[in-house]
């Protein structure tokens, strides 16, 4: 390969799409896992070169078509790695010369946390088993698994919502969100079609039921388990849902030539200014 030139390739490995840019200086890999992708907006919005195009995400969520939820345009992609850090579902991995940028202090990442204190657990036997299983079920993504003495935390599956947060039976859990916001629903527009629930990675939308003659809202979002990804907003056919992302919690780390661009990318996830 000539100096100053680079090669770009795309291939599929074990169900994942591997995008590669190789030069005489470095080798960059962007690995996209369609199985983990929920078709939200959190990689498309911050992309500085508009290289990510979402497809028929609603049809994908309903298994009507077998195709990835998005396509990365290699003619535009600069292999910056931003999408790998802004995706809360770990749908992307990004490597430079075989090393993942995840955890690299020169790259921005979400400032989020999961803290669990199980020192107060005193139950034993079947009672403890029930307590742990019930608490594990509060996680909509399977990030909590009941162990023999406590809960096992699977970090890769956690989206840092608030579903498991609280204190009960001596087990205390606190979670710091990556994204803070709110959801607005216009029930005068909503048709109750179910598209939002079908695509939601946590099944946060639900349909209230009431007694005979009772007036209930067509759809409600359980914001405890919502991470404001925007998948429901994108797929709603009547634009009845508005996702507000007012604060993005992230860590800058050490200053690098790309810090300004990455900061702008994370800030672009906001839909409005903090009040």
C-alpha positions as YAML, in Angstrom:
chain: A
units: angstrom
residues:
- id: 1
  name: UNK
  ca: [0.00, 0.00, 0.00]
- id: 2
  name: UNK
  ca: [1.30, 3.44, -0.93]
- id: 3
  name: UNK
  ca: [2.02, 5.92, 1.81]
- id: 4
  name: UNK
  ca: [-0.79, 8.42, 2.25]
- id: 5
  name: UNK
  ca: [-3.36, 6.03, 0.74]
- id: 6
  name: UNK
  ca: [-5.90, 3.92, 2.59]
- id: 7
  name: UNK
  ca: [-8.21, 1.00, 1.90]
- id: 8
  name: UNK
  ca: [-11.84, 0.73, 3.02]
- id: 9
  name: UNK
  ca: [-13.66, -2.59, 3.22]
- id: 10
  name: UNK
  ca: [-16.92, -4.00, 4.54]
- id: 11
  name: UNK
  ca: [-17.61, -7.59, 5.50]
- id: 12
  name: UNK
  ca: [-19.93, -9.64, 7.68]
- id: 13
  name: UNK
  ca: [-18.50, -11.72, 10.52]
- id: 14
  name: UNK
  ca: [-20.76, -13.80, 12.76]
- id: 15
  name: UNK
  ca: [-23.76, -11.60, 12.06]
- id: 16
  name: UNK
  ca: [-21.86, -8.36, 12.68]
- id: 17
  name: UNK
  ca: [-20.96, -5.82, 10.00]
- id: 18
  name: UNK
  ca: [-17.27, -4.94, 10.10]
- id: 19
  name: UNK
  ca: [-16.19, -1.68, 8.50]
- id: 20
  name: UNK
  ca: [-12.43, -1.27, 8.12]
- id: 21
  name: UNK
  ca: [-10.12, 1.56, 7.11]
- id: 22
  name: UNK
  ca: [-6.51, 0.52, 6.79]
- id: 23
  name: UNK
  ca: [-3.51, 2.67, 5.91]
- id: 24
  name: UNK
  ca: [0.25, 2.54, 6.36]
- id: 25
  name: UNK
  ca: [-0.22, 4.57, 9.54]
- id: 26
  name: UNK
  ca: [-3.06, 2.78, 11.34]
- id: 27
  name: UNK
  ca: [-5.87, 0.25, 11.11]
- id: 28
  name: UNK
  ca: [-9.37, 1.29, 12.24]
- id: 29
  name: UNK
  ca: [-12.35, -1.04, 12.72]
- id: 30
  name: UNK
  ca: [-15.98, -0.11, 13.30]
- id: 31
  name: UNK
  ca: [-18.04, -3.17, 14.22]
- id: 32
  name: UNK
  ca: [-21.83, -2.85, 14.08]
- id: 33
  name: UNK
  ca: [-24.09, -5.49, 15.64]
- id: 34
  name: UNK
  ca: [-27.60, -5.31, 14.12]
- id: 35
  name: UNK
  ca: [-28.91, -7.70, 16.79]
- id: 36
  name: UNK
  ca: [-28.19, -5.16, 19.54]
- id: 37
  name: UNK
  ca: [-29.38, -2.11, 17.59]
- id: 38
  name: UNK
  ca: [-32.86, -0.83, 18.52]
- id: 39
  name: UNK
  ca: [-33.14, 1.71, 15.73]
- id: 40
  name: UNK
  ca: [-32.97, 4.84, 17.89]
- id: 41
  name: UNK
  ca: [-31.35, 8.16, 17.06]
- id: 42
  name: UNK
  ca: [-28.36, 8.25, 19.37]
- id: 43
  name: UNK
  ca: [-25.76, 7.40, 16.74]
- id: 44
  name: UNK
  ca: [-27.34, 9.23, 13.81]
- id: 45
  name: UNK
  ca: [-27.77, 12.58, 15.59]
- id: 46
  name: UNK
  ca: [-24.15, 13.08, 16.80]
- id: 47
  name: UNK
  ca: [-22.44, 11.81, 13.63]
- id: 48
  name: UNK
  ca: [-20.40, 14.84, 12.47]
- id: 49
  name: UNK
  ca: [-20.51, 13.86, 8.78]
- id: 50
  name: UNK
  ca: [-24.06, 12.46, 8.50]
- id: 51
  name: UNK
  ca: [-22.73, 9.04, 7.58]
- id: 52
  name: UNK
  ca: [-25.45, 7.06, 9.37]
- id: 53
  name: UNK
  ca: [-28.80, 6.52, 7.74]
- id: 54
  name: UNK
  ca: [-31.64, 4.80, 9.59]
- id: 55
  name: UNK
  ca: [-33.86, 2.47, 7.64]
- id: 56
  name: UNK
  ca: [-37.27, 0.88, 8.20]
- id: 57
  name: UNK
  ca: [-36.78, 0.57, 11.95]
- id: 58
  name: UNK
  ca: [-40.46, -0.05, 12.67]
- id: 59
  name: UNK
  ca: [-40.63, -2.95, 10.22]
- id: 60
  name: UNK
  ca: [-37.38, -4.36, 11.61]
- id: 61
  name: UNK
  ca: [-38.75, -4.21, 15.17]
- id: 62
  name: UNK
  ca: [-41.86, -6.10, 14.10]
- id: 63
  name: UNK
  ca: [-39.79, -8.71, 12.21]
- id: 64
  name: UNK
  ca: [-41.48, -7.77, 8.94]
- id: 65
  name: UNK
  ca: [-38.15, -7.42, 7.15]
- id: 66
  name: UNK
  ca: [-34.73, -8.95, 7.71]
- id: 67
  name: UNK
  ca: [-32.36, -6.05, 7.30]
- id: 68
  name: UNK
  ca: [-30.17, -3.90, 9.57]
- id: 69
  name: UNK
  ca: [-31.86, -0.91, 11.17]
- id: 70
  name: UNK
  ca: [-29.22, 1.39, 9.71]
- id: 71
  name: UNK
  ca: [-26.50, 1.73, 7.13]
- id: 72
  name: UNK
  ca: [-23.12, 3.43, 7.53]
- id: 73
  name: UNK
  ca: [-22.07, 5.28, 4.38]
- id: 74
  name: UNK
  ca: [-18.39, 4.49, 3.90]
- id: 75
  name: UNK
  ca: [-18.07, 7.35, 1.42]
- id: 76
  name: UNK
  ca: [-18.75, 9.76, 4.29]
- id: 77
  name: UNK
  ca: [-17.55, 7.94, 7.43]
- id: 78
  name: UNK
  ca: [-14.30, 9.26, 8.89]
- id: 79
  name: UNK
  ca: [-13.94, 6.42, 11.41]
- id: 80
  name: UNK
  ca: [-13.96, 8.84, 14.34]
- id: 81
  name: UNK
  ca: [-15.63, 6.36, 16.72]
- id: 82
  name: UNK
  ca: [-18.23, 8.75, 18.14]
- id: 83
  name: UNK
  ca: [-21.14, 6.41, 17.40]
- id: 84
  name: UNK
  ca: [-19.50, 3.65, 19.44]
- id: 85
  name: UNK
  ca: [-19.57, 5.84, 22.54]
- id: 86
  name: UNK
  ca: [-22.97, 7.52, 22.13]
- id: 87
  name: UNK
  ca: [-24.86, 4.27, 21.53]
- id: 88
  name: UNK
  ca: [-26.23, 3.20, 24.95]
- id: 89
  name: UNK
  ca: [-26.99, -0.33, 23.74]
- id: 90
  name: UNK
  ca: [-23.41, -1.28, 22.82]
- id: 91
  name: UNK
  ca: [-24.37, -1.85, 19.19]
- id: 92
  name: UNK
  ca: [-20.96, -0.62, 18.06]
- id: 93
  name: UNK
  ca: [-17.36, -1.42, 18.88]
- id: 94
  name: UNK
  ca: [-14.49, 0.73, 17.66]
- id: 95
  name: UNK
  ca: [-10.82, -0.25, 17.48]
- id: 96
  name: UNK
  ca: [-7.63, 1.52, 16.49]
- id: 97
  name: UNK
  ca: [-4.78, -0.88, 15.74]
- id: 98
  name: UNK
  ca: [-6.65, -3.63, 17.56]
- id: 99
  name: UNK
  ca: [-7.24, -1.61, 20.73]
- id: 100
  name: UNK
  ca: [-10.76, -0.60, 21.78]
- id: 101
  name: UNK
  ca: [-11.21, 3.09, 22.59]
- id: 102
  name: UNK
  ca: [-13.65, 2.14, 25.36]
- id: 103
  name: UNK
  ca: [-12.10, 3.35, 28.60]
- id: 104
  name: UNK
  ca: [-9.36, 5.31, 26.81]
- id: 105
  name: UNK
  ca: [-8.90, 8.56, 28.74]
- id: 106
  name: UNK
  ca: [-8.41, 10.54, 25.51]
- id: 107
  name: UNK
  ca: [-11.96, 9.86, 24.35]
- id: 108
  name: UNK
  ca: [-15.24, 11.13, 25.77]
- id: 109
  name: UNK
  ca: [-17.71, 8.70, 27.27]
- id: 110
  name: UNK
  ca: [-20.95, 8.81, 29.21]
- id: 111
  name: UNK
  ca: [-20.65, 9.70, 32.89]
- id: 112
  name: UNK
  ca: [-23.02, 7.11, 34.33]
- id: 113
  name: UNK
  ca: [-22.89, 4.70, 37.22]
- id: 114
  name: UNK
  ca: [-24.51, 1.72, 38.91]
- id: 115
  name: UNK
  ca: [-24.03, 1.28, 42.66]
- id: 116
  name: UNK
  ca: [-25.37, -1.59, 44.73]
- id: 117
  name: UNK
  ca: [-25.16, -2.11, 48.49]
- id: 118
  name: UNK
  ca: [-26.20, -5.59, 49.58]
- id: 119
  name: UNK
  ca: [-24.74, -5.47, 53.08]
- id: 120
  name: UNK
  ca: [-28.24, -5.15, 54.53]
- id: 121
  name: UNK
  ca: [-29.48, -8.41, 53.03]
- id: 122
  name: UNK
  ca: [-30.33, -10.76, 55.88]
- id: 123
  name: UNK
  ca: [-32.81, -13.15, 54.28]
- id: 124
  name: UNK
  ca: [-31.72, -16.69, 53.51]
- id: 125
  name: UNK
  ca: [-32.83, -19.70, 51.53]
- id: 126
  name: UNK
  ca: [-35.99, -19.48, 49.48]
- id: 127
  name: UNK
  ca: [-36.83, -16.04, 50.89]
- id: 128
  name: UNK
  ca: [-33.53, -14.61, 49.63]
- id: 129
  name: UNK
  ca: [-33.99, -16.33, 46.29]
- id: 130
  name: UNK
  ca: [-37.41, -14.70, 45.86]
- id: 131
  name: UNK
  ca: [-36.10, -11.26, 46.87]
- id: 132
  name: UNK
  ca: [-33.25, -11.43, 44.36]
- id: 133
  name: UNK
  ca: [-35.39, -12.77, 41.53]
- id: 134
  name: UNK
  ca: [-38.04, -10.09, 42.08]
- id: 135
  name: UNK
  ca: [-35.43, -7.33, 42.08]
- id: 136
  name: UNK
  ca: [-33.73, -8.73, 38.98]
- id: 137
  name: UNK
  ca: [-37.04, -8.53, 37.14]
- id: 138
  name: UNK
  ca: [-37.12, -4.75, 37.61]
- id: 139
  name: UNK
  ca: [-34.37, -4.47, 34.98]
- id: 140
  name: UNK
  ca: [-35.88, -4.26, 31.50]
- id: 141
  name: UNK
  ca: [-32.66, -5.33, 29.77]
- id: 142
  name: UNK
  ca: [-31.55, -8.36, 31.77]
- id: 143
  name: UNK
  ca: [-28.58, -6.57, 33.34]
- id: 144
  name: UNK
  ca: [-29.41, -7.98, 36.78]
- id: 145
  name: UNK
  ca: [-29.28, -11.70, 37.46]
- id: 146
  name: UNK
  ca: [-30.15, -13.39, 40.75]
- id: 147
  name: UNK
  ca: [-27.09, -15.11, 42.19]
- id: 148
  name: UNK
  ca: [-26.76, -17.30, 45.26]
- id: 149
  name: UNK
  ca: [-26.14, -14.49, 47.73]
- id: 150
  name: UNK
  ca: [-26.74, -11.27, 45.81]
- id: 151
  name: UNK
  ca: [-27.41, -9.84, 42.35]
- id: 152
  name: UNK
  ca: [-24.92, -10.17, 39.52]
- id: 153
  name: UNK
  ca: [-24.54, -7.01, 37.43]
- id: 154
  name: UNK
  ca: [-23.97, -7.41, 33.68]
- id: 155
  name: UNK
  ca: [-22.61, -4.02, 32.70]
- id: 156
  name: UNK
  ca: [-22.82, -4.56, 28.95]
- id: 157
  name: UNK
  ca: [-26.61, -4.94, 29.15]
- id: 158
  name: UNK
  ca: [-27.29, -1.97, 31.47]
- id: 159
  name: UNK
  ca: [-28.76, 1.18, 29.89]
- id: 160
  name: UNK
  ca: [-28.64, 3.08, 33.20]
- id: 161
  name: UNK
  ca: [-32.36, 3.74, 33.57]
- id: 162
  name: UNK
  ca: [-34.10, 3.87, 36.94]
- id: 163
  name: UNK
  ca: [-36.00, 0.59, 36.88]
- id: 164
  name: UNK
  ca: [-34.02, -1.10, 39.64]
- id: 165
  name: UNK
  ca: [-33.37, 1.99, 41.77]
- id: 166
  name: UNK
  ca: [-34.52, 1.96, 45.37]
- id: 167
  name: UNK
  ca: [-34.13, 0.27, 48.74]
- id: 168
  name: UNK
  ca: [-36.01, -2.83, 49.84]
- id: 169
  name: UNK
  ca: [-35.25, -5.90, 51.94]
- id: 170
  name: UNK
  ca: [-31.79, -4.55, 52.71]
- id: 171
  name: UNK
  ca: [-30.77, -4.22, 49.07]
- id: 172
  name: UNK
  ca: [-29.98, -0.66, 47.94]
- id: 173
  name: UNK
  ca: [-29.39, 0.32, 44.30]
- id: 174
  name: UNK
  ca: [-28.58, 3.76, 42.90]
- id: 175
  name: UNK
  ca: [-28.09, 4.59, 39.24]
- id: 176
  name: UNK
  ca: [-26.81, 7.76, 37.58]
- id: 177
  name: UNK
  ca: [-28.40, 8.27, 34.19]
- id: 178
  name: UNK
  ca: [-26.34, 9.05, 31.09]
- id: 179
  name: UNK
  ca: [-29.19, 11.07, 29.64]
- id: 180
  name: UNK
  ca: [-31.73, 13.13, 31.55]
- id: 181
  name: UNK
  ca: [-34.97, 14.20, 29.97]
- id: 182
  name: UNK
  ca: [-38.70, 13.74, 29.65]
- id: 183
  name: UNK
  ca: [-41.35, 12.38, 27.30]
- id: 184
  name: UNK
  ca: [-44.34, 14.27, 25.95]
- id: 185
  name: UNK
  ca: [-47.28, 12.44, 24.36]
- id: 186
  name: UNK
  ca: [-50.07, 14.07, 22.41]
- id: 187
  name: UNK
  ca: [-52.95, 11.67, 23.03]
- id: 188
  name: UNK
  ca: [-55.14, 13.65, 20.64]
- id: 189
  name: UNK
  ca: [-52.85, 12.45, 17.86]
- id: 190
  name: UNK
  ca: [-52.09, 8.96, 19.19]
- id: 191
  name: UNK
  ca: [-53.89, 6.15, 17.35]
- id: 192
  name: UNK
  ca: [-52.90, 3.42, 19.79]
- id: 193
  name: UNK
  ca: [-51.20, 1.51, 16.97]
- id: 194
  name: UNK
  ca: [-48.51, -0.01, 19.20]
- id: 195
  name: UNK
  ca: [-45.54, 0.99, 17.04]
- id: 196
  name: UNK
  ca: [-43.85, 2.73, 19.97]
- id: 197
  name: UNK
  ca: [-44.09, -0.30, 22.23]
- id: 198
  name: UNK
  ca: [-42.92, -2.67, 19.51]
- id: 199
  name: UNK
  ca: [-39.70, -0.75, 18.94]
- id: 200
  name: UNK
  ca: [-38.98, 0.26, 22.55]
- id: 201
  name: UNK
  ca: [-35.98, -1.68, 23.92]
- id: 202
  name: UNK
  ca: [-37.45, -1.62, 27.44]
- id: 203
  name: UNK
  ca: [-41.18, -1.74, 26.64]
- id: 204
  name: UNK
  ca: [-41.66, 1.54, 28.49]
- id: 205
  name: UNK
  ca: [-44.87, 2.44, 26.60]
- id: 206
  name: UNK
  ca: [-47.98, 0.78, 27.97]
- id: 207
  name: UNK
  ca: [-51.71, 1.07, 27.47]
- id: 208
  name: UNK
  ca: [-53.79, 1.93, 30.56]
- id: 209
  name: UNK
  ca: [-57.03, 0.09, 31.15]
- id: 210
  name: UNK
  ca: [-60.03, 1.38, 33.07]
- id: 211
  name: UNK
  ca: [-63.50, 0.35, 34.05]
- id: 212
  name: UNK
  ca: [-66.54, 0.58, 31.81]
- id: 213
  name: UNK
  ca: [-67.01, 4.16, 30.68]
- id: 214
  name: UNK
  ca: [-63.67, 5.28, 32.11]
- id: 215
  name: UNK
  ca: [-61.57, 7.66, 30.04]
- id: 216
  name: UNK
  ca: [-57.92, 6.69, 29.93]
- id: 217
  name: UNK
  ca: [-54.91, 7.89, 27.96]
- id: 218
  name: UNK
  ca: [-54.14, 5.86, 24.87]
- id: 219
  name: UNK
  ca: [-50.50, 5.35, 25.78]
- id: 220
  name: UNK
  ca: [-48.27, 6.18, 28.75]
- id: 221
  name: UNK
  ca: [-44.47, 5.98, 28.96]
- id: 222
  name: UNK
  ca: [-42.95, 4.50, 32.11]
- id: 223
  name: UNK
  ca: [-40.06, 6.93, 32.43]
- id: 224
  name: UNK
  ca: [-38.38, 4.85, 35.15]
- id: 225
  name: UNK
  ca: [-37.26, 2.45, 32.44]
- id: 226
  name: UNK
  ca: [-36.99, 4.96, 29.57]
- id: 227
  name: UNK
  ca: [-33.51, 6.15, 28.57]
- id: 228
  name: UNK
  ca: [-34.77, 8.78, 26.10]
- id: 229
  name: UNK
  ca: [-33.21, 7.10, 23.07]
- id: 230
  name: UNK
  ca: [-35.89, 8.43, 20.72]
- id: 231
  name: UNK
  ca: [-36.77, 5.19, 18.92]
- id: 232
  name: UNK
  ca: [-40.46, 5.66, 19.72]
- id: 233
  name: UNK
  ca: [-40.45, 9.25, 18.47]
- id: 234
  name: UNK
  ca: [-38.91, 8.23, 15.16]
- id: 235
  name: UNK
  ca: [-41.29, 5.34, 14.52]
- id: 236
  name: UNK
  ca: [-44.55, 7.07, 15.53]
- id: 237
  name: UNK
  ca: [-46.54, 7.52, 12.29]
- id: 238
  name: UNK
  ca: [-48.54, 10.51, 13.57]
- id: 239
  name: UNK
  ca: [-45.75, 12.35, 15.44]
- id: 240
  name: UNK
  ca: [-47.53, 11.99, 18.76]
- id: 241
  name: UNK
  ca: [-44.34, 11.49, 20.80]
- id: 242
  name: UNK
  ca: [-41.67, 14.05, 21.62]
- id: 243
  name: UNK
  ca: [-38.51, 13.08, 23.47]
- id: 244
  name: UNK
  ca: [-36.78, 15.83, 25.42]
- id: 245
  name: UNK
  ca: [-33.11, 15.30, 26.22]
- id: 246
  name: UNK
  ca: [-32.11, 18.22, 28.41]
- id: 247
  name: UNK
  ca: [-28.83, 17.00, 29.91]
- id: 248
  name: UNK
  ca: [-26.13, 14.65, 28.66]
- id: 249
  name: UNK
  ca: [-23.77, 13.44, 31.38]
- id: 250
  name: UNK
  ca: [-20.34, 12.72, 29.96]
- id: 251
  name: UNK
  ca: [-16.65, 12.77, 30.87]
- id: 252
  name: UNK
  ca: [-14.12, 14.56, 28.68]
- id: 253
  name: UNK
  ca: [-10.93, 12.98, 29.97]
- id: 254
  name: UNK
  ca: [-7.62, 14.30, 28.70]
- id: 255
  name: UNK
  ca: [-7.67, 16.96, 26.00]
- id: 256
  name: UNK
  ca: [-6.89, 15.69, 22.51]
- id: 257
  name: UNK
  ca: [-7.12, 17.16, 18.98]
- id: 258
  name: UNK
  ca: [-10.59, 15.61, 18.59]
- id: 259
  name: UNK
  ca: [-12.00, 16.68, 21.97]
- id: 260
  name: UNK
  ca: [-13.86, 19.70, 20.58]
- id: 261
  name: UNK
  ca: [-15.56, 17.64, 17.89]
- id: 262
  name: UNK
  ca: [-16.54, 14.91, 20.35]
- id: 263
  name: UNK
  ca: [-17.88, 17.46, 22.84]
- id: 264
  name: UNK
  ca: [-20.08, 18.95, 20.13]
- id: 265
  name: UNK
  ca: [-21.32, 15.48, 19.23]
- id: 266
  name: UNK
  ca: [-22.41, 14.69, 22.79]
- id: 267
  name: UNK
  ca: [-23.99, 18.12, 23.17]
- id: 268
  name: UNK
  ca: [-25.90, 17.61, 19.93]
- id: 269
  name: UNK
  ca: [-27.83, 14.81, 21.61]
- id: 270
  name: UNK
  ca: [-29.74, 17.47, 23.54]
- id: 271
  name: UNK
  ca: [-33.09, 18.46, 22.12]
- id: 272
  name: UNK
  ca: [-33.21, 21.66, 24.15]
- id: 273
  name: UNK
  ca: [-31.21, 23.69, 26.65]
- id: 274
  name: UNK
  ca: [-31.23, 22.97, 30.37]
- id: 275
  name: UNK
  ca: [-33.52, 25.27, 32.34]
...
